[in-house]
Amino acid sequence: MVRLSEHLYYQKGENKEIVVAAPHHGCVPGCDYFTKEIATMIADHLRATLVFAERLKPLVDLNKDPSRASTPHFRQLCLTYQQIALAEEVELFLEIHGHVRGHYDLEISCGFEFDPHHPLDKEFAENFSAFRNNLRREIANRWEEGLPLPPPSIGVFPFDQDVVMKARKTYLFQKIRKLQLQGRKIFGIHIEVFRDYKTGDPTSPVFTCQEVMVKALADSIVRSFWR
């Protein structure tokens, strides 16, 4: 694990084409509690590169426009984070967040509506639809009786229009979209996890649910994007 700054950490993965990130992690008000834990678990399953922040969200939003950062230091942190996400070798960027007000326990989005006339969108739409179907199947098959929580509900935008956390105005995801329209094969997936399904305590009963959910997400990604 490399400490890029007081608040930003990076670990290079074997599969350098995948980056898993938790830009808003932190166990203080204003942060996404326990998203580092979920991002780390997914990165381990995918052998992917991992990048996460610690308690930065109240100070700067790493996936937003760097020019709006309040200091040159925070602007540089935004640029560093986004350079990792958009590095030349990256084909799949997964960003993990936590929510308390979505319609679904898992709210997943690519940040835009697919253009049926764009060749890359056709491939992405097929992969993303397969991911949605595989994830629902994996959750249903893996969730066992006796777990302390019910299976998480799943909404995937743009297929499910009532997803709340769409990431349509997120600066980094719009940069990914611009690269796609220019012909680069890079996919971005924004994942929001409801608070009840996250924990940093491996002894908590919720941790078992978190493990099942993470394995379902990781396996569905592999089966959908590397078929």
C-alpha positions, 0 to 999 in steps of 0.5 A: 500500500502506497500513501500518496498523501495524508488522506489518499492511498493506492495499491497497484493490482495484478489486473492493471486494467481494473481500478476500484476506488472509494473516494469518499470513505471515512468514519466521520460525518460527511463521509461514506462509512466503510466504503474502503472495506467494500472497495478493498474486498472487491479489488482483492477478488478482481486482483485490481488496483485499489485507491481510496481516501480517508476522511477527505469528503468534507474537505474536497470531492475527489471525483468532481471538477479539480478547478473547484477545489479550495486549495492547490493541495486539494486540487492536486489530490483530485488530479492524482485520483482522476489520473489513476482512474483514467490511466491509459491501461484502465478499461474498467473503473469501479467507484464505491459509495454509500447512500441512505436515500436511494430506491434500491439497496444497491444503486448502480449506474454508468452515468449516462443513457446509451446511444444506440448509434454509437458502436461502443455503447452497443457493447457496453449496453450488452455487458451492462445488461448482462451484469445486471442479470448476473448480479441479480442471479448471483445474489439470489443464489448466494443469499442463505437463510439465516443471514441477518439482512434480506437480499439487497434490492438492485437497481441499475441505471439506465435500465431502471429509471427510478435509480436515485444515484445516477452519477449523471452530473459527476465530473469524473464519469462525464470525463469517462463518457467523453473518452468513450465518445472519442473511441476509447474503450473504458467503462465506468461503474458507479456503485452506491451501497445502502448503509445497512449492508456496510460494516468495518467489523469482521465479527459483525453479523452484517459482515457475512452479508457484505461478503456475499454481496461483494462476491456476487458483485465481483463474479458478476463483473468478471462474467459480464465484462470478460465473457 
